[in-house]
Amino acid sequence: MSSGTRDPEVVRVSQKGQATIPKTLREKFGIDTPGEVFIYEEDERIIVEPVPSLEELGGIHADADRERGEVIDRVRELKHEERRREDARTDRLRPADSRDE
């Protein structure tokens, strides 16, 4: 695999359903080992996201005047931003002839 993370990499799935996230991706996205990730289905794809660390979430509760749900709204906003970046990345990886469909 090249030094970037744009090239797909084949990962084996064990009999127990376990797969190893490649080191380059773990490092890029700050996934510690041992650690935890969110995994879910979205738009017919399996999504794996790092669970934010306490440092990344630091300060989101610091403002005592926050309305209920503001923290969740901010986390959703961050997730949507990441989704937009992922969609742009997917478009770049998609063959040129299939982009016109």
C-alpha positions in Angstrom: 0.0 0.0 0.0 1.2 3.5 -0.7 2.0 6.0 2.0 -1.5 7.5 1.5 -4.8 5.9 2.6 -6.7 6.4 -0.6 -5.9 3.0 -2.1 -8.3 0.2 -0.9 -6.6 -2.5 1.1 -7.9 -6.1 1.4 -8.3 -7.1 5.1 -9.1 -10.6 6.1 -12.1 -11.4 8.3 -11.5 -14.2 10.8 -14.0 -17.0 11.6 -15.0 -14.9 14.6 -15.8 -11.9 12.4 -12.8 -9.9 13.4 -10.9 -7.7 11.0 -7.7 -5.6 11.7 -7.8 -1.9 10.8 -4.6 -1.2 8.9 -1.9 0.7 10.9 -1.9 3.6 8.5 -5.6 4.2 9.0 -5.4 3.7 12.8 -2.6 6.3 13.0 -4.3 8.8 10.6 -7.6 8.6 12.6 -6.1 8.3 16.1 -7.5 4.9 16.9 -5.6 3.6 19.9 -5.0 -0.1 20.4 -6.5 -1.4 22.5 -9.3 1.0 21.8 -12.9 1.4 20.6 -14.6 2.5 17.4 -18.2 3.1 16.4 -19.3 0.7 13.6 -22.7 1.1 11.8 -24.4 0.8 8.5 -25.2 3.9 6.4 -26.3 4.0 2.8 -25.5 0.3 2.2 -21.9 0.8 3.6 -20.2 -0.3 6.8 -18.8 2.8 8.6 -16.1 2.6 11.2 -15.4 5.8 13.2 -13.1 6.4 16.1 -14.8 7.1 19.4 -13.8 10.7 20.3 -11.3 10.9 23.1 -12.0 12.9 26.2 -9.5 15.5 25.0 -11.4 15.9 21.7 -14.7 16.3 23.6 -13.0 18.5 26.3 -14.9 21.7 26.9 -18.1 20.8 25.2 -19.8 20.8 28.7 -17.8 23.8 30.0 -20.4 26.4 29.2 -23.1 26.0 32.0 -25.5 28.0 29.9 -25.8 25.4 27.1 -29.3 24.3 26.3 -30.1 20.7 26.5 -29.2 18.9 23.3 -26.5 21.4 22.2 -23.7 18.9 22.8 -25.5 16.3 20.8 -26.1 18.8 18.0 -22.4 19.7 17.9 -21.4 16.0 17.7 -23.9 15.5 14.9 -22.5 18.6 13.1 -19.0 17.2 13.4 -20.2 13.8 12.1 -21.9 15.5 9.1 -18.7 17.4 8.3 -16.8 14.1 8.3 -19.5 12.5 6.1 -19.1 15.3 3.6 -15.4 14.8 3.5 -15.9 11.0 3.1 -18.4 11.6 0.2 -15.8 13.9 -1.5 -13.2 11.2 -1.0 -15.5 8.5 -2.5 -16.2 10.7 -5.5 -12.4 11.0 -6.1 -12.0 7.2 -5.9 -14.9 6.4 -8.2 -13.9 5.8 -11.8 -14.6 8.8 -14.0 -17.1 7.1 -16.3 -19.4 6.2 -13.3 -19.4 9.8 -12.0 -21.6 10.9 -14.9 -24.5 8.5 -14.0 
